[in-house]
Amino acid sequence: MSEKKYNPYDNMLAVLKQSAEMLGLKYEDYATLCYPERELIVSIPVKMDNGEMKVFEGYRVQHNSSRGPYKGGIRFHQDSNLDEAKALAAWMSFKCAVVNIPYGGAKGCIKVDPRELSRDELIRLTRRYTMRILPLIGPDQDIPAPDVNTNGEVMGWIMDN
């Protein structure tokens, strides 16, 4: 008998359903919160320092904009996937609502172990990812922020585009 693998998006949906039931809400009252407004999967070709071309997978999920522009971190992690991005974007929507700030939730991820890339490769990866998600981001639309394995310097590389 195989054990079901943990899925962060399924977990978010279960917690949302349980919370809604505790509040006496019907599914119709929270149905829109079960689904992201937008999911983008991008391929990110990067020329490595050795001349080889490697293609990475990236995501940007925009969960809910009813309270204002999306905001959310961008993480670089080898175990990232779309379900993780969807769950984290939803949690960001809920966090912003709980503390009453006028933002919705988003999350970006690149499936990469940044320890395996040189600084120049990370710069090229970040800039190519940014070009792929550029139509979705901006101060009035979707505000990226640092997250796991990213920092202010990486945000600067994003701003360069």
DSSP file (Angstrom, degrees, kcal/mol; ACC not computed):
  #  RESIDUE AA STRUCTURE BP1 BP2  ACC     N-H-->O    O-->H-N    N-H-->O    O-->H-N    TCO  KAPPA ALPHA  PHI   PSI    X-CA   Y-CA   Z-CA
    1    1 A M              0   0    0      0, 0.0     2,-0.3     0, 0.0     0, 0.0   0.000 360.0 360.0 360.0 121.8    0.0    0.0    0.0
    2    2 A S        -     0   0    0      1,-0.0     2,-0.3     3,-0.0     3,-0.0  -0.652 360.0-123.1 -91.0 143.7    1.6    3.3   -1.1
    3    3 A E        -     0   0    0     -2,-0.3     2,-0.2     1,-0.1    -1,-0.0  -0.616  30.3-109.6 -82.1 139.0    1.3    6.4    1.0
    4    4 A K        -     0   0    0     -2,-0.3     2,-0.2     1,-0.1    -1,-0.1  -0.505  35.8-117.2 -70.4 133.1   -0.2    9.4   -0.7
    5    5 A K        -     0   0    0     -2,-0.2     2,-0.1     1,-0.1    -1,-0.1  -0.471  33.4-101.2 -72.4 139.5    2.3   12.1   -1.3
    6    6 A Y        -     0   0    0     -2,-0.2    -1,-0.1     1,-0.0     0, 0.0  -0.373  36.0-166.6 -60.9 131.7    1.8   15.4    0.5
    7    7 A N     >  -     0   0    0      1,-0.1     4,-2.2    -2,-0.1     5,-0.2  -0.972  12.1-157.0-123.9 114.5    0.3   18.1   -1.8
    8    8 A P  H  > S+     0   0    0      0, 0.0     4,-2.1     0, 0.0    -1,-0.1   0.819  94.3  52.4 -63.6 -30.6    0.5   21.7   -0.4
    9    9 A Y  H  > S+     0   0    0      2,-0.2     4,-2.4     1,-0.2     5,-0.2   0.922 109.0  48.8 -71.0 -43.2   -2.4   22.8   -2.6
   10   10 A D  H  > S+     0   0    0      1,-0.2     4,-2.2     2,-0.2    -1,-0.2   0.893 111.1  52.3 -60.3 -38.8   -4.7   20.0   -1.4
   11   11 A N  H  X S+     0   0    0     -4,-2.2     4,-2.4     2,-0.2    -2,-0.2   0.920 108.0  50.0 -62.3 -44.8   -3.7   20.9    2.2
   12   12 A M  H  X S+     0   0    0     -4,-2.1     4,-2.6     1,-0.2    -2,-0.2   0.920 110.9  50.0 -60.0 -43.7   -4.7   24.5    1.6
   13   13 A L  H  X S+     0   0    0     -4,-2.4     4,-2.5     1,-0.2    -1,-0.2   0.894 110.6  49.8 -62.5 -39.9   -8.0   23.5    0.2
   14   14 A A  H  X S+     0   0    0     -4,-2.2     4,-2.5     2,-0.2    -2,-0.2   0.912 112.5  46.4 -65.7 -43.0   -8.7   21.2    3.2
   15   15 A V  H  X S+     0   0    0     -4,-2.4     4,-2.6     2,-0.2     5,-0.2   0.907 112.8  50.4 -66.1 -41.7   -7.8   23.9    5.7
   16   16 A L  H  X S+     0   0    0     -4,-2.6     4,-2.6    -5,-0.2    -2,-0.2   0.931 112.3  47.0 -61.2 -45.9  -10.0   26.4    3.8
   17   17 A K  H  X S+     0   0    0     -4,-2.5     4,-2.5     2,-0.2    -2,-0.2   0.928 113.2  48.2 -62.3 -46.2  -12.9   24.0    3.8
   18   18 A Q  H  X S+     0   0    0     -4,-2.5     4,-2.0     1,-0.2    -1,-0.2   0.912 113.5  47.7 -61.7 -43.3  -12.6   23.2    7.5
   19   19 A S  H  X S+     0   0    0     -4,-2.6     4,-1.4     2,-0.2    -2,-0.2   0.911 111.7  49.8 -64.7 -43.0  -12.3   26.9    8.4
   20   20 A A  H  <>S+     0   0    0     -4,-2.6     5,-2.9     1,-0.2     4,-0.4   0.902 109.8  51.0 -63.2 -41.3  -15.4   27.7    6.2
   21   21 A E  H ><5S+     0   0    0     -4,-2.5     3,-1.1     1,-0.2    -1,-0.2   0.892 107.0  53.9 -63.8 -39.0  -17.4   24.9    7.8
   22   22 A M  H 3<5S+     0   0    0     -4,-2.0    -1,-0.2     1,-0.3    -2,-0.2   0.822 110.6  47.6 -63.7 -30.3  -16.5   26.2   11.3
   23   23 A L  T 3<5S-     0   0    0     -4,-1.4    -1,-0.3    -5,-0.1    -2,-0.2   0.455 117.1-115.3 -88.6  -1.5  -17.8   29.7   10.3
   24   24 A G  T < 5 +     0   0    0     -3,-1.1     2,-0.2    -4,-0.4    -3,-0.2   0.754  61.7 154.8  74.9  24.4  -21.0   28.2    8.9
   25   25 A L      < -     0   0    0     -5,-2.9    -1,-0.2    -6,-0.2     2,-0.2  -0.586  39.0-132.3 -85.6 147.1  -20.2   29.2    5.3
   26   26 A K    >>  -     0   0    0     -2,-0.2     3,-1.6     1,-0.1     4,-0.7  -0.585  30.1-106.5 -88.3 159.5  -21.6   27.4    2.3
   27   27 A Y  H >> S+     0   0    0      1,-0.3     4,-1.4    -2,-0.2     3,-1.4   0.875 120.2  61.6 -54.6 -39.6  -19.2   26.4   -0.6
   28   28 A E  H 34 S+     0   0    0      1,-0.3     4,-0.3     2,-0.2    -1,-0.3   0.777  96.9  61.0 -58.9 -26.3  -20.7   29.2   -2.7
   29   29 A D  H <4 S+     0   0    0     -3,-1.6    -1,-0.3     1,-0.2    -2,-0.2   0.751 122.7  17.4 -73.6 -24.3  -19.5   31.7   -0.1
   30   30 A Y  H X< S+     0   0    0     -3,-1.4     3,-1.4    -4,-0.7     4,-0.5   0.308  87.9 113.3-130.4   8.4  -15.8   30.8   -0.6
   31   31 A A  G >< S+     0   0    0     -4,-1.4     3,-1.7     1,-0.3     4,-0.3   0.858  76.1  56.7 -54.1 -41.6  -15.7   28.9   -3.9
   32   32 A T  G >  S+     0   0    0     -4,-0.3     3,-0.9     1,-0.3    -1,-0.3   0.776  99.4  60.9 -66.1 -23.5  -13.6   31.6   -5.7
   33   33 A L  G <  S+     0   0    0     -3,-1.4    -1,-0.3     1,-0.2    -2,-0.2   0.595  91.5  69.1 -77.4  -9.4  -10.9   31.3   -3.0
   34   34 A C  G <  S+     0   0    0     -3,-1.7    -1,-0.2    -4,-0.5    -2,-0.2   0.627 100.4  50.3 -80.3 -13.2  -10.4   27.7   -3.9
   35   35 A Y  S <  S-     0   0    0     -3,-0.9     2,-0.1    -4,-0.3    -1,-0.1  -0.974  82.5-119.6-131.4 137.6   -8.9   28.6   -7.3
   36   36 A P        -     0   0    0      0, 0.0    27,-0.3     0, 0.0     3,-0.1  -0.417  19.3-133.8 -66.9 149.4   -6.1   31.0   -8.4
   37   37 A E  S    S+     0   0    0     25,-1.3     2,-0.3    26,-0.7    26,-0.2   0.824  88.7   9.5 -70.7 -31.1   -7.1   33.7  -10.8
   38   38 A R  E     -A   62   0A   0     24,-2.0    24,-2.6     2,-0.0     2,-0.4  -0.989  58.8-170.4-153.8 139.4   -4.1   33.0  -12.9
   39   39 A E  E     -A   61   0A   0     -2,-0.3     2,-0.5    22,-0.2    22,-0.2  -0.998   9.8-171.0-129.8 127.0   -1.4   30.3  -13.2
   40   40 A L  E     -A   60   0A   0     20,-2.1    20,-1.8    -2,-0.4     2,-0.5  -0.979   5.1-170.6-122.0 126.9    1.6   30.8  -15.5
   41   41 A I  E     -A   59   0A   0     -2,-0.5     2,-0.4    18,-0.2    18,-0.2  -0.970  15.2-175.0-112.4 128.2    4.2   28.0  -16.2
   42   42 A V  E     -A   58   0A   0     16,-2.6    16,-2.7    -2,-0.5     2,-0.4  -0.935  23.5-137.0-125.8 146.8    7.2   29.2  -18.1
   43   43 A S  E     -A   57   0A   0     -2,-0.4    14,-0.2    14,-0.2    12,-0.0  -0.857  19.7-159.2 -96.9 139.7   10.3   27.5  -19.6
   44   44 A I  E     -A   56   0A   0     12,-3.0    12,-2.3    -2,-0.4     2,-0.4  -0.844   1.5-162.2-125.7  92.4   13.5   29.3  -18.9
   45   45 A P  E     -A   55   0A   0      0, 0.0     2,-0.4     0, 0.0    10,-0.2  -0.605  14.1-177.6 -76.6 132.5   16.4   28.5  -21.2
   46   46 A V  E     -A   54   0A   0      8,-3.1     8,-2.6    -2,-0.4     2,-0.6  -0.996  26.6-133.2-133.7 130.5   19.7   29.5  -19.8
   47   47 A K  E     -A   53   0A   0     -2,-0.4     6,-0.2     6,-0.2     5,-0.1  -0.744  31.5-141.5 -80.5 120.4   23.1   29.3  -21.3
   48   48 A M    >   -     0   0    0      4,-3.4     3,-2.3    -2,-0.6    69,-0.0  -0.318  24.7-102.1 -80.2 164.8   25.4   27.8  -18.7
   49   49 A D  T 3  S+     0   0    0      1,-0.3    -1,-0.1     2,-0.1    -2,-0.0   0.792 122.3  56.9 -58.2 -29.2   29.0   28.9  -18.1
   50   50 A N  T 3  S-     0   0    0      2,-0.1    -1,-0.3     1,-0.0     3,-0.1   0.386 122.1-104.9 -85.0   5.1   30.2   25.8  -19.9
   51   51 A G  S <  S+     0   0    0     -3,-2.3    -2,-0.1     1,-0.3     2,-0.1   0.247  79.4 132.2  92.2 -13.0   28.2   26.7  -23.0
   52   52 A E        -     0   0    0     -5,-0.1    -4,-3.4     1,-0.1     2,-0.5  -0.418  55.3-130.0 -70.5 146.2   25.5   24.1  -22.5
   53   53 A M  E     -A   47   0A   0     -6,-0.2     2,-0.4    -3,-0.1    -6,-0.2  -0.878  27.3-176.4 -98.2 128.4   21.9   25.2  -22.7
   54   54 A K  E     -A   46   0A   0     -8,-2.6    -8,-3.1    -2,-0.5     2,-0.5  -0.976  14.5-146.9-125.5 139.6   19.7   24.1  -19.8
   55   55 A V  E     -A   45   0A   0     -2,-0.4     2,-0.2   -10,-0.2    -2,-0.0  -0.930  15.1-170.1-112.3 123.6   16.0   24.7  -19.5
   56   56 A F  E     -A   44   0A   0    -12,-2.3   -12,-3.0    -2,-0.5     2,-0.4  -0.661  19.1-124.8-103.8 161.3   14.4   25.4  -16.1
   57   57 A E  E     -A   43   0A   0     54,-0.5    54,-2.8    -2,-0.2     2,-0.3  -0.914  29.8-179.6-109.9 137.1   10.7   25.5  -15.2
   58   58 A G  E     -AB  42 110A   0    -16,-2.7   -16,-2.6    -2,-0.4     2,-0.3  -0.884   8.5-159.8-132.6 164.3    9.2   28.5  -13.4
   59   59 A Y  E     -AB  41 109A   0     50,-2.7    50,-1.8    -2,-0.3     2,-0.3  -0.976  12.3-172.5-141.2 150.2    5.8   29.6  -12.1
   60   60 A R  E     -AB  40 108A   0    -20,-1.8   -20,-2.1    -2,-0.3     2,-0.5  -0.908  15.2-172.9-140.9 120.8    3.9   32.7  -11.2
   61   61 A V  E     -AB  39 107A   0     46,-2.9    46,-1.9    -2,-0.3     2,-0.6  -0.954  10.2-164.0-116.7 129.3    0.6   32.2   -9.6
   62   62 A Q  E     -AB  38 106A   0    -24,-2.6   -24,-2.0    -2,-0.5   -25,-1.3  -0.948  10.9-179.5-112.7 111.2   -1.8   35.1   -8.8
   63   63 A H  E     -     0   0A   0     42,-2.5   -26,-0.7    -2,-0.6     2,-0.3   0.971  57.8 -10.5 -81.0 -56.9   -4.4   33.9   -6.4
   64   64 A N  E     - B   0 105A   0     41,-0.8    41,-0.6    25,-0.2    -1,-0.3  -0.970  41.1-179.5-154.6 129.9   -6.8   36.7   -5.7
   65   65 A S    >   +     0   0    0     -2,-0.3     3,-0.9    39,-0.2    39,-0.1   0.184  53.1 111.2-114.2  15.3   -6.8   40.5   -6.5
   66   66 A S  T 3  S+     0   0    0      1,-0.2    -1,-0.1    37,-0.1    38,-0.1   0.764  85.4  42.3 -65.3 -23.1  -10.1   41.5   -4.8
   67   67 A R  T 3  S-     0   0    0      1,-0.3    -1,-0.2    -3,-0.2    -2,-0.1   0.525 129.0 -72.2 -98.4  -7.3   -8.2   43.5   -2.1
   68   68 A G  S <  S-     0   0    0     -3,-0.9    -1,-0.3    35,-0.1    35,-0.2  -0.938  82.4 -10.0 146.6-168.2   -5.7   45.1   -4.5
   69   69 A P  S    S-     0   0    0      0, 0.0    35,-2.6     0, 0.0    73,-0.2  -0.179  74.4-102.3 -58.8 152.3   -2.6   44.2   -6.5
   70   70 A Y  E     -cd 104 142A   0     71,-2.1    73,-2.3    33,-0.2     2,-0.3  -0.391  39.9-175.9 -69.5 153.1   -1.0   40.8   -6.0
   71   71 A K  E     +cd 105 143A   0     33,-1.5    35,-1.7    71,-0.2     2,-0.3  -0.980  17.0 129.5-147.9 146.0    2.1   40.5   -3.9
   72   72 A G  E     - d   0 144A   0     71,-2.0    73,-0.9    -2,-0.3    35,-0.2  -0.864  46.4 -87.7 171.2 154.7    4.3   37.6   -3.1
   73   73 A G  E     - d   0 145A   0     33,-0.3    35,-2.8    -2,-0.3     2,-0.5  -0.109  23.7-135.3 -72.7 165.8    7.8   36.2   -3.1
   74   74 A I  E     -ed 108 146A   0     71,-2.1    73,-0.6    33,-0.2     2,-0.4  -0.995  25.7-167.4-119.9 124.6    9.8   34.5   -5.7
   75   75 A R  E     -e  109   0A   0     33,-2.5    35,-2.1    -2,-0.5     2,-0.6  -0.873  17.7-151.2-116.5 147.9   11.7   31.4   -4.5
   76   76 A F  E     +e  110   0A   0     72,-2.3     2,-0.3    -2,-0.4    35,-0.2  -0.963  39.1 142.9-112.5 111.3   14.5   29.3   -6.1
   77   77 A H  E >   -e  111   0A   0     33,-2.2     3,-1.5    -2,-0.6    35,-0.5  -0.980  53.3-133.4-154.3 139.6   14.2   25.7   -4.9
   78   78 A Q  T 3  S+     0   0    0     -2,-0.3    35,-0.2    33,-0.3    33,-0.1   0.705 107.6  49.9 -65.5 -21.1   14.8   22.3   -6.5
   79   79 A D  T 3  S+     0   0    0     33,-0.2    -1,-0.3     2,-0.0    32,-0.1   0.349  81.5 125.9-100.3   6.0   11.5   20.9   -5.1
   80   80 A S    <   +     0   0    0     -3,-1.5     2,-0.3    30,-0.2     3,-0.0  -0.300  30.6 163.2 -63.6 147.9    9.3   23.8   -6.2
   81   81 A N     >  -     0   0    0      1,-0.1     4,-2.1    29,-0.0     5,-0.2  -0.943  51.9 -91.8-155.0 175.2    6.3   22.9   -8.3
   82   82 A L  H  > S+     0   0    0     -2,-0.3     4,-2.7     1,-0.2     5,-0.2   0.884 120.8  54.5 -63.5 -40.2    3.0   24.4   -9.4
   83   83 A D  H  > S+     0   0    0      1,-0.2     4,-2.2     2,-0.2    -1,-0.2   0.880 108.2  50.2 -63.4 -36.8    1.0   23.1   -6.5
   84   84 A E  H  > S+     0   0    0      2,-0.2     4,-2.7     1,-0.2     5,-0.2   0.936 111.6  48.1 -63.7 -45.9    3.4   24.7   -4.0
   85   85 A A  H  X S+     0   0    0     -4,-2.1     4,-2.2     1,-0.2    -2,-0.2   0.901 111.4  50.5 -62.2 -41.3    3.1   28.0   -5.8
   86   86 A K  H  X S+     0   0    0     -4,-2.7     4,-1.9     2,-0.2    -1,-0.2   0.920 113.1  45.6 -62.8 -44.1   -0.7   27.8   -5.8
   87   87 A A  H  X S+     0   0    0     -4,-2.2     4,-2.6     1,-0.2    -2,-0.2   0.937 113.9  47.4 -65.5 -46.7   -0.8   27.0   -2.1
   88   88 A L  H  X S+     0   0    0     -4,-2.7     4,-1.9     1,-0.2    -1,-0.2   0.856 110.0  53.3 -66.8 -34.2    1.6   29.7   -1.1
   89   89 A A  H  X S+     0   0    0     -4,-2.2     4,-1.9    -5,-0.2    -1,-0.2   0.916 110.6  47.8 -64.2 -42.4   -0.2   32.3   -3.3
   90   90 A A  H  X S+     0   0    0     -4,-1.9     4,-2.3     1,-0.2    -2,-0.2   0.931 109.7  51.8 -63.9 -45.6   -3.4   31.5   -1.5
   91   91 A W  H  X S+     0   0    0     -4,-2.6     4,-2.7     1,-0.2    -1,-0.2   0.875 107.8  53.5 -59.8 -35.7   -1.8   31.7    1.9
   92   92 A M  H  X S+     0   0    0     -4,-1.9     4,-2.5     2,-0.2    -1,-0.2   0.900 106.3  52.4 -66.0 -39.7   -0.5   35.1    1.0
   93   93 A S  H  X S+     0   0    0     -4,-1.9     4,-1.9     1,-0.2    -2,-0.2   0.937 112.7  45.0 -57.5 -45.9   -4.0   36.3    0.0
   94   94 A F  H  X S+     0   0    0     -4,-2.3     4,-2.6     2,-0.2    -2,-0.2   0.906 111.8  51.6 -67.4 -41.5   -5.3   35.1    3.4
   95   95 A K  H  X S+     0   0    0     -4,-2.7     4,-2.0     1,-0.2    -1,-0.2   0.923 110.2  48.9 -62.0 -44.1   -2.3   36.7    5.3
   96   96 A C  H  <>S+     0   0    0     -4,-2.5     5,-2.6     1,-0.2     4,-0.3   0.898 113.0  47.9 -62.8 -39.5   -2.9   40.1    3.6
   97   97 A A  H ><5S+     0   0    0     -4,-1.9     3,-1.0    -5,-0.2    -2,-0.2   0.911 108.9  53.5 -67.3 -42.1   -6.6   40.0    4.4
   98   98 A V  H 3<5S+     0   0    0     -4,-2.6    -2,-0.2     1,-0.3    -1,-0.2   0.885 115.0  39.5 -62.2 -39.8   -6.0   39.0    8.1
   99   99 A V  T 3<5S-     0   0    0     -4,-2.0    -1,-0.3    -5,-0.2    -2,-0.2   0.365 113.0-122.3 -93.5   6.4   -3.7   41.9    8.7
  100  100 A N  T < 5 +     0   0    0     -3,-1.0    -3,-0.2    -4,-0.3    -4,-0.1   0.888  56.8 149.1  58.6  47.9   -5.9   44.2    6.5
  101  101 A I      < -     0   0    0     -5,-2.6     2,-2.3     2,-0.1    -1,-0.2  -0.895  56.0-113.9-107.8 147.1   -3.4   45.3    3.9
  102  102 A P  S    S+     0   0    0      0, 0.0     2,-0.3     0, 0.0    -5,-0.1  -0.292  77.5 101.7 -83.1  59.2   -4.7   46.1    0.4
  103  103 A Y        -     0   0    0     -2,-2.3   -33,-0.2   -35,-0.2     2,-0.2  -0.947  56.8-141.5-134.3 156.2   -3.0   43.3   -1.5
  104  104 A G  E     - c   0  70A   0    -35,-2.6   -33,-1.5    -2,-0.3     2,-0.3  -0.547  36.6 -91.5-103.0 178.5   -3.8   40.0   -2.9
  105  105 A G  E     +Bc  64  71A   0    -41,-0.6   -42,-2.5   -35,-0.2   -41,-0.8  -0.720  44.6 158.4-101.9 144.4   -1.6   36.9   -2.9
  106  106 A A  E     -B   62   0A   0    -35,-1.7     2,-0.3    -2,-0.3   -33,-0.3  -0.945  14.5-165.8-147.0 166.3    0.9   35.7   -5.5
  107  107 A K  E     -B   61   0A   0    -46,-1.9   -46,-2.9    -2,-0.3     2,-0.4  -0.952   2.5-163.1-156.7 140.8    3.9   33.4   -5.5
  108  108 A G  E     +Be  60  74A   0    -35,-2.8   -33,-2.5    -2,-0.3     2,-0.3  -0.956  13.0 176.7-122.9 145.9    6.7   32.8   -8.0
  109  109 A C  E     -Be  59  75A   0    -50,-1.8   -50,-2.7    -2,-0.4     2,-0.4  -0.994  19.1-159.2-145.1 148.6    9.0   29.8   -8.1
  110  110 A I  E     -Be  58  76A   0    -35,-2.1   -33,-2.2    -2,-0.3     2,-1.4  -0.999  26.5-129.8-125.2 129.3   11.8   28.4  -10.2
  111  111 A K  E     + e   0  77A   0    -54,-2.8   -54,-0.5    -2,-0.4     2,-0.3  -0.629  65.6 114.5 -78.3  93.7   12.6   24.7   -9.9
  112  112 A V        -     0   0    0     -2,-1.4   -33,-0.2   -35,-0.5    -2,-0.1  -0.982  67.6-128.9-160.0 146.2   16.4   25.0   -9.4
  113  113 A D    >   -     0   0    0     -2,-0.3     3,-2.2   -36,-0.3     4,-0.2  -0.878  24.7-162.8 -95.6 102.0   19.0   24.3   -6.8
  114  114 A P  G >  S+     0   0    0      0, 0.0     3,-1.3     0, 0.0    -1,-0.1   0.703  82.7  70.2 -64.1 -18.0   20.7   27.7   -6.8
  115  115 A R  G 3  S+     0   0    0      1,-0.2    -2,-0.0    -3,-0.1     0, 0.0   0.713  94.6  57.1 -68.5 -19.0   23.8   26.3   -5.0
  116  116 A E  G <  S+     0   0    0     -3,-2.2     2,-0.3     2,-0.1    -1,-0.2   0.464  98.0  75.6 -90.8  -1.6   24.6   24.5   -8.3
  117  117 A L  S <  S-     0   0    0     -3,-1.3     2,-0.1    -4,-0.2   -69,-0.0  -0.830  78.0-123.2-112.2 148.3   24.7   27.7  -10.4
  118  118 A S     >  -     0   0    0     -2,-0.3     4,-2.4     1,-0.1     5,-0.2  -0.335  36.1-102.7 -75.3 167.8   27.4   30.3  -10.6
  119  119 A R  H  > S+     0   0    0      1,-0.2     4,-2.2     2,-0.2     5,-0.1   0.913 124.3  50.5 -58.3 -44.1   26.5   33.9   -9.9
  120  120 A D  H  > S+     0   0    0      1,-0.2     4,-2.4     2,-0.2    -1,-0.2   0.885 109.7  50.3 -64.3 -38.2   26.4   34.7  -13.6
  121  121 A E  H  > S+     0   0    0      2,-0.2     4,-2.7     1,-0.2    -1,-0.2   0.897 109.9  50.9 -66.0 -39.1   24.1   31.7  -14.3
  122  122 A L  H  X S+     0   0    0     -4,-2.4     4,-2.8     2,-0.2    -2,-0.2   0.894 109.5  50.6 -63.8 -39.6   21.8   32.9  -11.5
  123  123 A I  H  X S+     0   0    0     -4,-2.2     4,-2.6     2,-0.2     5,-0.2   0.945 112.6  45.7 -62.5 -47.6   21.7   36.4  -13.0
  124  124 A R  H  X S+     0   0    0     -4,-2.4     4,-2.3     1,-0.2     5,-0.2   0.905 113.8  49.8 -63.0 -41.1   20.8   35.0  -16.5
  125  125 A L  H  X S+     0   0    0     -4,-2.7     4,-2.5     2,-0.2     5,-0.2   0.937 112.6  46.9 -60.9 -48.3   18.2   32.6  -14.9
  126  126 A T  H  X S+     0   0    0     -4,-2.8     4,-2.5     1,-0.2    -2,-0.2   0.919 113.7  47.0 -62.8 -45.4   16.6   35.5  -13.0
  127  127 A R  H  X S+     0   0    0     -4,-2.6     4,-2.1    -5,-0.2    -1,-0.2   0.887 113.0  48.3 -67.5 -38.5   16.5   37.9  -15.9
  128  128 A R  H  X S+     0   0    0     -4,-2.3     4,-1.7    -5,-0.2    -1,-0.2   0.920 112.3  49.3 -67.8 -42.5   15.1   35.3  -18.3
  129  129 A Y  H  X S+     0   0    0     -4,-2.5     4,-1.9    -5,-0.2    -2,-0.2   0.927 109.9  52.6 -59.0 -44.6   12.4   34.3  -15.8
  130  130 A T  H  X S+     0   0    0     -4,-2.5     4,-1.4     1,-0.2    -1,-0.2   0.910 106.2  52.6 -59.6 -43.0   11.6   38.0  -15.4
  131  131 A M  H  < S+     0   0    0     -4,-2.1    -1,-0.2     1,-0.2    -2,-0.2   0.870 108.8  51.5 -60.6 -35.4   11.2   38.4  -19.1
  132  132 A R  H  < S+     0   0    0     -4,-1.7    -1,-0.2     1,-0.2    -2,-0.2   0.853 119.8  32.9 -70.7 -34.6    8.7   35.5  -19.1
  133  133 A I  H >X S+     0   0    0     -4,-1.9     3,-2.5     1,-0.2     4,-0.8   0.467  87.8 105.7-100.3  -1.8    6.6   36.9  -16.3
  134  134 A L  G >< S+     0   0    0     -4,-1.4     3,-0.7     1,-0.3    -1,-0.2   0.817  71.9  60.6 -52.2 -39.2    7.0   40.6  -17.2
  135  135 A P  G 34 S+     0   0    0      0, 0.0    -1,-0.3     0, 0.0    -2,-0.1   0.734 110.2  44.6 -61.5 -17.3    3.5   41.0  -18.7
  136  136 A L  G <4 S+     0   0    0     -3,-2.5     2,-0.2    -4,-0.0    -2,-0.2   0.643 103.3  71.6 -99.8 -16.7    2.1   40.0  -15.2
  137  137 A I    <<  +     0   0    0     -4,-0.8     6,-0.2    -3,-0.7     3,-0.1  -0.650  47.8 109.9-110.2 160.1    4.2   42.0  -12.8
  138  138 A G  B >> S-F  142   0A   0      4,-2.8     4,-2.2    -2,-0.2     3,-1.6  -0.740  73.5 -80.1 153.4 163.4    4.6   45.7  -11.8
  139  139 A P  T 34 S+     0   0    0      0, 0.0     4,-0.1     0, 0.0    -1,-0.1   0.723 128.4  38.8 -63.3 -23.6    3.8   48.0   -8.9
  140  140 A D  T 34 S+     0   0    0      2,-0.1     3,-0.1    -3,-0.1    -3,-0.0   0.395 128.9  30.8-102.5   2.1    0.1   48.4   -9.8
  141  141 A Q  T <4 S-     0   0    0     -3,-1.6   -71,-2.1     1,-0.2     2,-0.3   0.727 128.0  -8.3-125.6 -55.0   -0.4   44.7  -10.8
  142  142 A D  E  <  -dF  70 138A   0     -4,-2.2    -4,-2.8   -73,-0.2   -71,-0.2  -0.897  56.5-154.3-159.7 120.6    1.8   42.2   -9.0
  143  143 A I  E     -d   71   0A   0    -73,-2.3   -71,-2.0    -2,-0.3   -37,-0.1  -0.867  12.1-150.8-108.6 106.7    4.7   43.0   -6.7
  144  144 A P  E     -d   72   0A   0      0, 0.0   -71,-0.2     0, 0.0    -2,-0.0  -0.338  17.8-179.3 -71.2 157.8    7.5   40.4   -6.4
  145  145 A A  E     -d   73   0A   0    -73,-0.9   -71,-2.1    -2,-0.0     6,-0.0  -0.950  34.0 -79.6-149.1 164.2    9.5   40.0   -3.2
  146  146 A P  E     +d   74   0A   0      0, 0.0     2,-0.2     0, 0.0   -71,-0.1  -0.294  53.1 154.5 -65.8 155.7   12.3   37.9   -1.8
  147  147 A D    >   -     0   0    0    -73,-0.6     3,-2.1   -74,-0.1   -72,-0.1  -0.672  52.6  -7.3-153.9-152.6   11.6   34.4   -0.6
  148  148 A V  T 3  S-     0   0    0      1,-0.3   -72,-2.3    -2,-0.2    -1,-0.1  -0.325 133.9  -4.2 -58.7 125.6   13.6   31.1   -0.2
  149  149 A N  T 3  S+     0   0    0      1,-0.2     2,-0.3   -74,-0.2    -1,-0.3   0.636 117.0  95.3  63.4  18.6   17.0   31.4   -1.8
  150  150 A T    <   +     0   0    0     -3,-2.1     2,-0.2   -76,-0.0    -1,-0.2  -0.915  46.2 167.4-128.9 163.1   16.3   34.9   -3.1
  151  151 A N     >  -     0   0    0     -2,-0.3     4,-2.1    -5,-0.1     5,-0.2  -0.811  54.5 -64.5-155.0-169.9   17.2   38.3   -1.6
  152  152 A G  H  > S+     0   0    0     -2,-0.2     4,-1.9     1,-0.2     5,-0.1   0.842 127.6  56.7 -60.3 -35.4   17.4   42.0   -2.4
  153  153 A E  H  > S+     0   0    0      2,-0.2     4,-1.7     1,-0.2    -1,-0.2   0.928 107.0  48.2 -63.8 -43.7   20.1   41.5   -4.9
  154  154 A V  H  > S+     0   0    0      1,-0.2     4,-1.7     2,-0.2    -2,-0.2   0.893 109.0  54.0 -62.8 -39.3   18.0   39.1   -6.9
  155  155 A M  H  X S+     0   0    0     -4,-2.1     4,-2.2     1,-0.2    -1,-0.2   0.866 105.0  55.3 -63.4 -34.1   15.1   41.6   -6.7
  156  156 A G  H  X S+     0   0    0     -4,-1.9     4,-1.3     2,-0.2    -1,-0.2   0.886 104.3  52.6 -62.9 -39.7   17.6   44.1   -8.2
  157  157 A W  H  < S+     0   0    0     -4,-1.7     4,-0.4     1,-0.2    -1,-0.2   0.867 109.3  50.5 -64.1 -34.6   18.2   41.8  -11.1
  158  158 A I  H >< S+     0   0    0     -4,-1.7     3,-1.4     1,-0.2    -2,-0.2   0.917 107.8  52.4 -67.0 -42.7   14.4   41.6  -11.7
  159  159 A M  H 3< S+     0   0    0     -4,-2.2    -1,-0.2     1,-0.3    -2,-0.2   0.756  94.9  71.8 -65.0 -24.4   14.2   45.4  -11.6
  160  160 A D  T 3<        0   0    0     -4,-1.3    -1,-0.3     1,-0.3    -2,-0.2   0.725 360.0 360.0 -63.2 -21.6   16.9   45.6  -14.3
  161  161 A N    <         0   0    0     -3,-1.4    -1,-0.3    -4,-0.4    -2,-0.2   0.469 360.0 360.0 -79.7 360.0   14.4   44.3  -16.9
